[in-house]
Amino acid sequence: HTDEGAKLAFEEQFITFPEKALEDGDTWEKPLKMKLPSVGSFEGKVVYKYEGVEKVKGRNLHKITFTNDMSIDVNQKTNGANVTGTLEITASSGTAYFDAERGVIVSKVAEVTVGGNLTIEAGGQNIALAQDQTQKSSSKLLDGPPKE
């Protein structure tokens, strides 16, 4: 891991809000660009949309939806093989709830599908590989220790 990669992984747990007050339907973007040592690089953006206030379990929470738009240029050499190609986010959706009184994200769920074609060059042969992967993630702020 690099410091830049660790920073990005940490930032993904939060939402970068614009400096202006938000109104229902407002959108904003966060650009993403990073080189991944020994893997390649990626570039894209997260697009956020403020959906307004919703009552969730008796609390007024701010709802934010988001999508990711990103491509990854792969150029990885490992164990005598060279992997090249481009992967792109083909589908993406997410929803977060923000508690303005406490200043915290209460919950965040996301689903991202990445796909594309890679070529593996090994032992003088080129092997074509079609990649399609869906990742689902969720996080929730707990009011105390987890209960079994």
Secondary structure, DSSP 8 states (H G I E B T S, - for coil): --HHHHHHHHHTTS----SS---TT-EEEEEEEEEETTTEEEEEEEEEEEEEEEEETTEEEEEEEEEEEEEEEEEEEETTEEEEEEEEEEEEEEEEEEETTTTEEEEEEEEEEEEEEEEEEETTEEEEEEEEEEEEEEEE--SSS---
